[in-house]
Amino acid sequence: MNVHKNARLSQHSRAEVVRRVQAGQPPKAVATAFGVDVKTVAKG
């Protein structure tokens, strides 16, 4: 995966975002918890 130096999420954070959404948490709540946009969560 290509991650630029200013990325808000690391590989581990991205994996946690995916886990939380798959566990049933609303994408908006996950986005707020990680300080990113809902669009970023949707990329999962």
C-alpha positions as CSV (number, residue, x, y, z in Angstrom):
1,M,0.0,0.0,0.0
2,N,1.3,3.5,-0.9
3,V,0.9,5.8,2.1
4,H,2.0,9.4,1.9
5,K,3.8,11.0,4.8
6,N,0.8,13.1,5.8
7,A,-1.7,10.3,5.9
8,R,-4.1,10.4,8.8
9,L,-4.3,6.6,9.1
10,S,-1.6,4.0,9.3
11,Q,-2.1,0.5,8.0
12,H,-3.0,-0.6,11.5
13,S,-5.5,2.2,11.9
14,R,-7.1,1.4,8.6
15,A,-7.5,-2.2,9.7
16,E,-9.2,-1.0,12.9
17,V,-11.6,1.2,10.9
18,V,-12.6,-1.8,8.8
19,R,-13.0,-4.0,11.9
20,R,-15.2,-1.5,13.6
21,V,-17.5,-1.0,10.5
22,Q,-17.7,-4.8,10.1
23,A,-18.7,-5.1,13.8
24,G,-21.7,-2.9,13.1
25,Q,-20.6,0.6,14.2
26,P,-22.0,3.4,12.0
27,P,-19.4,4.8,9.6
28,K,-20.0,8.3,10.8
29,A,-19.1,7.3,14.4
30,V,-16.0,5.5,13.2
31,A,-15.0,8.5,11.2
32,T,-15.4,10.8,14.1
33,A,-13.4,8.5,16.4
34,F,-10.5,8.5,14.0
35,G,-10.7,12.1,13.0
36,V,-11.3,11.4,9.3
37,D,-14.1,12.0,6.8
38,V,-16.9,9.5,6.2
39,K,-15.6,9.1,2.6
40,T,-12.3,7.8,4.0
41,V,-14.1,5.2,6.1
42,A,-16.1,4.2,3.0
43,K,-12.8,3.4,1.2
44,G,-12.1,0.8,3.8
